Amino acid sequence: MRGRTGRWLTALLAAALLASPALAQAPRPVSFTAQVIEASNPAQPQKDAAVPDSLLRELQRTFQFKQYKSLGSKSSPPTAVGALWSPDSLPGGVTLQVTPKSVDGSMIAVDVKLLRGSAPVVATTVRVAPGGQVVVGGPTTGAGSLIVVLSAR
């Protein structure tokens, strides 16, 4: 009996250690790229070579603007789940805040906020596949609207 009881205790102890939150593997950090786009309706729209054709088609299907101009992109360092990444201010005094909420093998949940001053003008949670991208419509500017194309890896 002692041998059988010892094996059961060993198995129970091993199961308890494996279930311990302290030993659970932390989610891997996430790196982001945010491409900032100004969408507008000028009288003479021009194509911006910095906006790839596949993205341009997606933007045209989603929004009702004639022109999409890239204002540049910003990349994050690896960002831990729950940590905030906020690159320098965007045009129009808008601030982007990105917080990875969870990572499972096939999806990354991300809180995205666009603020003007301290007031949120967009606050949403999106899910993006690693290597994929999501388009977030932003606030109006003098010339049109800001759009953020967020990719995660």
Residue frames as a rotation matrix with the C-alpha (Angstrom) as fourth column:
MET 1
0.562 0.827 0.000 0.00
0.827 -0.562 0.000 0.00
0.000 0.000 -1.000 0.00
ARG 2
0.332 -0.485 -0.809 2.81
0.287 -0.765 0.577 2.40
-0.898 -0.424 -0.115 0.86
GLY 3
-0.705 -0.645 0.296 4.19
0.434 -0.061 0.899 2.23
-0.561 0.762 0.323 -2.71
ARG 4
-0.230 0.728 0.645 0.80
0.911 -0.073 0.407 2.91
0.343 0.681 -0.647 -4.27
THR 5
0.707 0.485 -0.515 0.10
0.665 -0.702 0.253 5.77
-0.238 -0.522 -0.819 -1.81
GLY 6
-0.070 -0.839 -0.540 3.53
0.311 -0.532 0.787 7.26
-0.948 -0.113 0.299 -2.51
ARG 7
-0.752 -0.173 0.636 2.90
0.650 -0.033 0.760 7.22
-0.110 0.984 0.137 -6.27
TRP 8
0.248 0.926 0.286 -0.51
0.906 -0.326 0.269 8.88
0.343 0.193 -0.920 -5.79
LEU 9
0.621 -0.075 -0.781 1.02
0.470 -0.761 0.447 11.59
-0.627 -0.645 -0.437 -3.60
THR 10
-0.506 -0.859 -0.079 3.78
0.367 -0.298 0.881 12.17
-0.780 0.417 0.466 -6.13
ALA 11
-0.538 0.392 0.747 1.23
0.804 -0.028 0.594 12.43
0.254 0.920 -0.300 -8.96
LEU 12
0.570 0.797 -0.199 -0.94
0.816 -0.521 0.251 14.79
0.096 -0.306 -0.947 -6.91
LEU 13
0.272 -0.576 -0.771 2.05
0.358 -0.683 0.636 17.00
-0.893 -0.449 0.020 -6.05
ALA 14
-0.750 -0.557 0.356 3.13
0.503 -0.131 0.854 17.11
-0.430 0.820 0.378 -9.71
ALA 15
-0.118 0.801 0.587 -0.40
0.899 -0.164 0.405 18.09
0.421 0.575 -0.701 -10.81
ALA 16
0.696 0.372 -0.615 -0.54
0.650 -0.689 0.320 20.83
-0.305 -0.622 -0.721 -8.17
LEU 17
-0.169 -0.849 -0.500 2.81
0.315 -0.527 0.789 22.25
-0.934 -0.024 0.357 -9.30
LEU 18
-0.762 -0.096 0.641 1.80
0.646 -0.026 0.763 22.24
-0.056 0.995 0.082 -12.96
ALA 19
0.196 0.935 0.295 -1.46
0.869 -0.305 0.389 24.03
0.453 0.181 -0.873 -12.13
SER 20
0.087 -0.211 -0.974 0.30
0.787 -0.584 0.197 26.68
-0.610 -0.784 0.116 -10.05
PRO 21
0.931 0.294 0.215 -0.16
0.364 -0.734 -0.573 30.19
-0.011 0.612 -0.790 -11.53
ALA 22
0.579 -0.777 -0.246 3.36
-0.440 -0.552 0.708 31.07
-0.686 -0.302 -0.662 -10.42
LEU 23
-0.367 -0.759 0.538 4.73
0.064 0.556 0.829 28.46
-0.928 0.339 -0.156 -12.81
ALA 24
0.592 0.639 0.491 2.41
0.569 0.101 -0.816 29.33
-0.571 0.762 -0.304 -15.71
GLN 25
-0.426 -0.777 0.463 4.27
0.876 -0.227 0.425 30.59
-0.225 0.587 0.778 -18.76
ALA 26
-0.135 0.322 -0.937 3.88
0.073 -0.940 -0.333 34.33
-0.988 -0.114 0.103 -19.31
PRO 27
0.786 0.430 0.444 2.44
0.475 0.041 -0.879 35.36
-0.396 0.902 -0.172 -22.69
ARG 28
-0.208 -0.904 0.374 5.05
0.961 -0.118 0.251 36.42
-0.183 0.411 0.893 -25.19
PRO 29
-0.300 0.054 -0.952 5.52
0.095 -0.992 -0.086 40.15
-0.949 -0.116 0.293 -25.80
VAL 30
0.437 0.530 0.727 3.89
0.831 0.070 -0.551 41.69
-0.343 0.845 -0.410 -28.86
SER 31
-0.697 -0.600 -0.393 5.44
0.334 -0.756 0.563 44.16
-0.635 0.261 0.727 -31.31
PHE 32
0.417 0.907 0.069 3.23
0.610 -0.223 -0.761 46.60
-0.674 0.359 -0.645 -33.19
THR 33
-0.868 -0.459 0.188 3.46
0.466 -0.626 0.625 48.75
-0.170 0.630 0.758 -36.28
ALA 34
0.188 0.918 -0.348 0.99
0.595 -0.389 -0.703 51.57
-0.781 -0.075 -0.620 -36.69
GLN 35
-0.743 -0.301 0.598 0.66
0.665 -0.433 0.609 53.12
0.075 0.850 0.522 -40.13
VAL 36
-0.221 0.632 -0.742 -1.09
0.342 -0.663 -0.666 56.48
-0.913 -0.401 -0.070 -39.92
ILE 37
-0.649 0.115 0.752 -3.19
0.754 -0.034 0.656 57.47
0.101 0.993 -0.065 -42.91
GLU 38
-0.603 0.511 -0.612 -5.02
-0.186 -0.837 -0.515 60.69
-0.776 -0.197 0.600 -43.69
ALA 39
-0.480 0.563 0.673 -8.22
0.858 0.461 0.226 60.03
-0.183 0.685 -0.705 -45.61
SER 40
-0.452 0.295 -0.842 -9.75
-0.058 -0.951 -0.302 62.93
-0.890 -0.088 0.447 -47.51
ASN 41
0.272 0.623 0.733 -11.83
0.821 0.247 -0.515 64.00
-0.502 0.742 -0.444 -50.50
PRO 42
-0.396 -0.459 -0.795 -9.74
-0.004 -0.865 0.501 66.50
-0.918 0.201 0.341 -52.46
ALA 43
0.542 0.596 -0.592 -10.89
-0.544 -0.288 -0.788 67.78
-0.641 0.749 0.169 -55.86
GLN 44
0.460 -0.491 -0.739 -7.86
-0.704 0.306 -0.641 66.11
0.542 0.815 -0.205 -57.50
PRO 45
0.810 -0.156 0.566 -7.17
-0.373 0.608 0.701 62.87
-0.454 -0.778 0.434 -55.58
GLN 46
0.189 -0.825 -0.533 -3.71
-0.846 0.139 -0.515 61.37
0.498 0.548 -0.671 -55.98
LYS 47
0.875 0.041 -0.482 -2.49
0.102 0.958 0.267 57.86
0.473 -0.283 0.835 -55.30
ASP 48
0.449 -0.731 0.514 0.13
-0.890 -0.318 0.326 57.53
-0.075 -0.604 -0.794 -52.56
ALA 49
0.200 -0.460 -0.865 2.78
-0.447 0.743 -0.498 54.89
0.872 0.486 -0.057 -53.38
ALA 50
-0.780 -0.521 0.348 3.31
-0.516 0.220 -0.828 54.37
0.354 -0.825 -0.440 -49.61
VAL 51
-0.072 0.814 0.576 -0.21
-0.746 0.339 -0.573 52.85
-0.661 -0.471 0.583 -49.36
PRO 52
-0.913 -0.330 0.240 -0.03
-0.122 0.782 0.612 49.35
-0.390 0.529 -0.754 -50.90
ASP 53
-0.654 0.667 -0.356 -2.74
-0.552 -0.100 0.828 48.47
0.517 0.738 0.434 -53.44
SER 54
-0.406 0.517 -0.753 -4.19
0.503 0.815 0.288 45.70
0.763 -0.262 -0.591 -51.25
LEU 55
-0.607 0.162 -0.778 -4.55
0.705 -0.341 -0.622 48.12
-0.366 -0.926 0.093 -48.33
LEU 56
-0.907 0.268 -0.325 -5.94
-0.363 -0.889 0.280 50.83
-0.213 0.372 0.903 -50.61
ARG 57
-0.540 0.741 -0.399 -8.68
-0.147 0.384 0.912 48.45
0.829 0.550 -0.099 -51.82
GLU 58
-0.348 0.390 -0.853 -9.57
0.865 0.484 -0.131 47.58
0.362 -0.783 -0.505 -48.23
LEU 59
-0.769 0.020 -0.639 -9.71
0.344 -0.829 -0.441 51.25
-0.538 -0.559 0.631 -47.25
GLN 60
-0.852 0.452 -0.263 -11.90
-0.498 -0.546 0.674 52.09
0.161 0.705 0.691 -50.26
ARG 61
-0.391 0.727 -0.564 -14.31
0.268 0.676 0.686 49.25
0.881 0.117 -0.459 -49.35
THR 62
-0.292 0.200 -0.935 -14.48
0.948 0.194 -0.254 50.37
0.130 -0.961 -0.246 -45.72
PHE 63
-0.285 0.085 -0.955 -14.49
0.423 -0.883 -0.205 54.17
-0.860 -0.462 0.216 -45.94
GLN 64
0.565 0.614 0.551 -15.97
0.784 -0.191 -0.591 56.72
-0.257 0.766 -0.589 -48.35
PHE 65
0.402 -0.512 -0.759 -12.91
-0.191 -0.858 0.478 58.83
-0.896 -0.047 -0.442 -49.14
LYS 66
0.995 -0.032 -0.097 -11.23
-0.095 0.068 -0.993 59.45
0.038 0.997 0.065 -52.49
GLN 67
0.291 -0.957 0.013 -7.64
-0.334 -0.114 -0.936 59.81
0.896 0.268 -0.353 -51.28
TYR 68
0.983 -0.108 -0.146 -5.55
0.179 0.453 0.873 57.93
-0.028 -0.885 0.465 -48.70
LYS 69
0.444 -0.857 0.260 -2.20
-0.329 -0.426 -0.843 59.50
0.833 0.289 -0.471 -47.85
SER 70
0.472 -0.380 -0.795 0.33
0.765 0.625 0.156 57.79
0.438 -0.682 0.586 -45.60
LEU 71
0.775 -0.223 0.591 1.62
-0.401 -0.897 0.188 60.05
0.488 -0.382 -0.785 -42.84
GLY 72
-0.298 -0.953 0.045 4.24
-0.753 0.206 -0.626 57.50
0.587 -0.221 -0.779 -41.83
SER 73
0.616 0.438 -0.655 4.46
0.033 0.816 0.577 54.54
0.787 -0.377 0.488 -39.53
LYS 74
0.003 -0.539 0.843 5.67
-0.950 -0.264 -0.165 53.91
0.312 -0.800 -0.512 -36.02
SER 75
0.211 -0.011 -0.977 6.93
-0.015 1.000 -0.014 50.64
0.977 0.018 0.211 -34.55
SER 76
0.741 0.115 0.662 6.90
-0.647 -0.145 0.749 49.49
0.182 -0.983 -0.033 -30.95
PRO 77
-0.598 -0.801 0.016 9.50
-0.743 0.547 -0.385 47.56
0.300 -0.242 -0.923 -29.04
PRO 78
-0.474 0.447 -0.759 8.28
0.340 0.887 0.311 44.19
0.812 -0.111 -0.572 -27.74
THR 79
-0.452 0.454 0.768 5.38
-0.748 -0.661 -0.050 45.11
0.486 -0.597 0.638 -25.43
ALA 80
-0.994 0.058 -0.088 4.26
0.098 0.814 -0.573 42.85
0.038 -0.578 -0.815 -22.57
VAL 81
-0.199 0.978 -0.056 0.62
0.570 0.162 0.805 41.91
0.797 0.129 -0.590 -22.18
GLY 82
0.516 0.518 -0.682 -0.99
0.856 -0.303 0.418 44.62
0.010 -0.800 -0.600 -20.06
ALA 83
-0.330 -0.705 -0.627 1.70
0.596 -0.671 0.441 47.21
-0.732 -0.228 0.642 -20.84
LEU 84
0.738 0.611 -0.287 0.93
0.250 -0.642 -0.725 50.42
-0.627 0.463 -0.626 -22.74
TRP 85
-0.461 -0.785 0.413 2.62
0.807 -0.177 0.564 51.44
-0.370 0.593 0.715 -25.98
SER 86
0.722 0.646 -0.248 2.03
0.494 -0.732 -0.469 55.04
-0.485 0.216 -0.848 -27.01
PRO 87
-0.140 -0.803 0.580 4.14
0.988 -0.151 0.030 56.45
0.064 0.577 0.814 -29.84
ASP 88
-0.895 -0.237 -0.377 4.72
0.263 -0.965 -0.018 60.16
-0.359 -0.116 0.926 -30.35
SER 89
-0.113 0.916 -0.385 1.66
-0.079 -0.395 -0.915 62.28
-0.990 -0.073 0.117 -31.07
LEU 90
-0.281 0.179 0.943 -0.12
0.918 0.336 0.210 61.85
-0.279 0.925 -0.259 -34.37
PRO 91
-0.852 0.011 0.524 -1.23
0.257 -0.862 0.436 64.80
0.457 0.506 0.731 -36.52
GLY 92
-0.022 0.907 0.421 -3.97
-0.094 -0.421 0.902 67.00
0.995 -0.019 0.094 -35.08
GLY 93
-0.421 -0.214 0.881 -2.79
-0.842 -0.268 -0.468 66.51
0.336 -0.939 -0.067 -31.50
VAL 94
0.716 0.678 -0.169 -4.09
-0.601 0.721 0.345 62.93
0.355 -0.145 0.923 -31.46
THR 95
-0.370 -0.795 0.482 -2.39
-0.921 0.381 -0.079 60.32
-0.121 -0.473 -0.873 -29.26
LEU 96
0.327 0.366 -0.871 -2.45
-0.492 0.853 0.174 56.60
0.807 0.371 0.459 -29.99
GLN 97
-0.258 -0.360 0.897 -2.46
-0.937 0.321 -0.140 54.16
-0.237 -0.876 -0.420 -27.07
VAL 98
0.280 0.249 -0.927 -2.11
-0.568 0.821 0.049 50.42
0.774 0.513 0.372 -27.70
THR 99
-0.254 -0.300 0.920 -2.29
-0.936 0.317 -0.155 47.77
-0.245 -0.900 -0.361 -24.96
PRO 100
-0.440 0.113 -0.891 -2.06
-0.371 0.881 0.294 44.04
0.818 0.460 -0.346 -25.71
LYS 101
0.150 0.619 0.771 -4.65
-0.980 -0.010 0.199 42.32
0.131 -0.785 0.606 -23.50
SER 102
0.383 -0.050 0.922 -4.07
-0.332 0.924 0.188 38.66
-0.862 -0.378 0.337 -24.29
VAL 103
-0.204 -0.481 -0.853 -2.19
-0.976 0.164 0.141 36.39
0.073 0.861 -0.503 -26.65
ASP 104
0.416 0.169 0.893 -3.30
-0.222 0.972 -0.080 32.94
-0.882 -0.165 0.442 -27.63
GLY 105
-0.274 -0.716 0.643 -1.72
0.441 0.500 0.745 30.99
-0.855 0.488 0.179 -30.44
SER 106
-0.341 0.190 0.921 -3.89
0.940 0.060 0.336 32.38
0.009 0.980 -0.199 -33.22
MET 107
0.418 0.559 0.716 -5.10
0.531 -0.790 0.306 35.78
0.737 0.252 -0.627 -32.00
ILE 108
-0.746 -0.565 -0.353 -3.90
0.647 -0.489 -0.586 38.84
0.158 -0.665 0.730 -30.13
ALA 109
0.468 0.884 -0.017 -6.52
0.839 -0.438 0.324 40.93
0.279 -0.166 -0.946 -28.29
VAL 110
-0.666 -0.743 0.074 -5.56
0.720 -0.665 -0.196 44.61
0.195 -0.077 0.978 -28.21
ASP 111
0.438 0.691 -0.576 -7.11
0.740 -0.641 -0.206 47.69
-0.511 -0.335 -0.791 -26.61
VAL 112
-0.516 -0.530 0.673 -6.74
0.818 -0.537 0.204 50.67
0.254 0.656 0.711 -28.96
LYS 113
0.436 0.611 -0.661 -7.44
0.716 -0.680 -0.156 54.26
-0.545 -0.405 -0.734 -27.95
LEU 114
-0.360 -0.441 0.822 -7.12
0.740 -0.671 -0.036 57.48
0.568 0.596 0.568 -29.88
LEU 115
0.225 0.382 -0.896 -7.18
0.885 -0.465 0.025 60.55
-0.407 -0.799 -0.443 -27.65
ARG 116
0.075 -0.194 0.978 -7.39
0.464 -0.861 -0.206 64.25
0.883 0.470 0.026 -28.37
GLY 117
-0.064 -0.199 0.978 -5.80
-0.804 -0.570 -0.169 65.81
0.591 -0.797 -0.123 -25.33
SER 118
-0.879 -0.204 0.431 -6.91
-0.445 0.677 -0.586 63.52
-0.172 -0.707 -0.686 -22.52
ALA 119
0.045 0.990 0.136 -10.34
-0.703 0.128 -0.700 62.83
-0.710 -0.064 0.701 -24.04
PRO 120
-0.663 -0.242 0.708 -10.79
0.221 0.840 0.495 59.51
-0.715 0.485 -0.504 -25.87
VAL 121
-0.199 0.589 -0.783 -12.27
-0.879 -0.461 -0.123 59.93
-0.434 0.664 0.609 -29.35
VAL 122
0.356 0.272 -0.894 -11.94
-0.589 0.808 0.011 56.22
0.725 0.523 0.448 -30.22
ALA 123
-0.421 -0.447 0.790 -11.74
-0.869 0.450 -0.209 53.35
-0.262 -0.774 -0.577 -27.73
THR 124
0.632 0.615 -0.472 -12.08
-0.738 0.662 -0.127 49.79
0.234 0.429 0.873 -28.95
THR 125
-0.060 -0.622 0.781 -10.79
-0.508 0.692 0.513 46.28
-0.859 -0.366 -0.357 -28.45
VAL 126
0.502 0.140 -0.853 -9.69
-0.855 0.229 -0.465 44.46
0.130 0.963 0.235 -31.58
ARG 127
0.454 -0.393 0.799 -8.41
-0.053 0.884 0.465 40.97
-0.889 -0.254 0.380 -32.31
VAL 128
0.569 -0.379 -0.730 -5.65
-0.822 -0.227 -0.523 40.51
0.033 0.897 -0.440 -34.83
ALA 129
0.951 -0.306 0.051 -3.82
0.308 0.950 -0.043 37.42
-0.035 0.057 0.998 -36.01
PRO 130
0.258 -0.933 -0.251 -0.03
0.089 -0.236 0.968 37.50
-0.962 -0.272 0.022 -35.57
GLY 131
-0.738 -0.581 0.343 1.33
0.434 -0.019 0.901 39.04
-0.516 0.814 0.266 -38.76
GLY 132
-0.069 0.811 0.581 -2.12
0.971 -0.079 0.226 40.39
0.229 0.580 -0.782 -39.64
GLN 133
-0.977 -0.199 0.081 -3.49
0.180 -0.965 -0.190 43.89
0.116 -0.171 0.978 -39.50
VAL 134
-0.021 0.977 -0.214 -6.61
0.985 -0.016 -0.172 45.72
-0.171 -0.214 -0.962 -38.43
VAL 135
-0.603 -0.079 0.794 -7.91
0.420 -0.878 0.232 49.10
0.679 0.473 0.562 -39.61
VAL 136
-0.159 0.513 -0.843 -9.15
0.930 -0.208 -0.302 51.57
-0.330 -0.833 -0.444 -36.99
GLY 137
0.108 0.302 0.947 -11.03
0.634 -0.755 0.168 54.67
0.766 0.582 -0.272 -38.13
GLY 138
-0.514 -0.428 -0.743 -10.04
0.851 -0.361 -0.381 57.75
-0.105 -0.829 0.550 -36.21
PRO 139
0.147 0.597 -0.789 -11.12
0.539 -0.717 -0.442 61.32
-0.829 -0.360 -0.427 -35.61
THR 140
0.758 0.162 0.632 -11.61
0.629 -0.438 -0.642 64.04
0.173 0.884 -0.434 -38.19
THR 141
-0.293 -0.837 -0.463 -8.81
0.736 -0.507 0.450 66.44
-0.611 -0.209 0.764 -38.98
GLY 142
-0.166 0.194 -0.967 -8.79
-0.294 -0.946 -0.139 69.66
-0.942 0.261 0.214 -40.97
ALA 143
-0.582 -0.176 -0.794 -8.38
-0.804 -0.025 0.594 67.79
-0.125 0.984 -0.127 -44.25
GLY 144
-0.045 0.552 -0.833 -10.36
-0.508 0.705 0.495 64.60
0.860 0.445 0.248 -43.54
SER 145
0.863 0.321 0.390 -9.96
-0.500 0.427 0.754 61.76
0.075 -0.845 0.529 -41.06
LEU 146
-0.306 -0.942 0.139 -7.12
-0.952 0.299 -0.074 59.84
0.028 -0.154 -0.988 -39.48
ILE 147
0.862 0.410 -0.297 -6.99
-0.408 0.910 0.073 56.08
0.300 0.058 0.952 -39.94
VAL 148
-0.074 -0.874 0.480 -4.59
-0.950 0.208 0.233 53.78
-0.304 -0.439 -0.846 -38.10
VAL 149
0.661 0.122 -0.740 -3.59
-0.420 0.878 -0.231 50.46
0.621 0.464 0.632 -39.66
LEU 150
0.213 -0.519 0.828 -2.29
-0.949 0.092 0.302 48.38
-0.233 -0.850 -0.473 -36.78
SER 151
0.471 -0.140 -0.871 -0.28
-0.303 0.902 -0.309 45.21
0.828 0.409 0.382 -37.34
ALA 152
0.503 -0.255 0.826 0.93
-0.832 0.117 0.543 42.90
-0.235 -0.960 -0.153 -34.60
ARG 153
0.440 -0.419 -0.794 3.56
-0.238 0.799 -0.553 40.18
0.866 0.433 0.252 -34.40
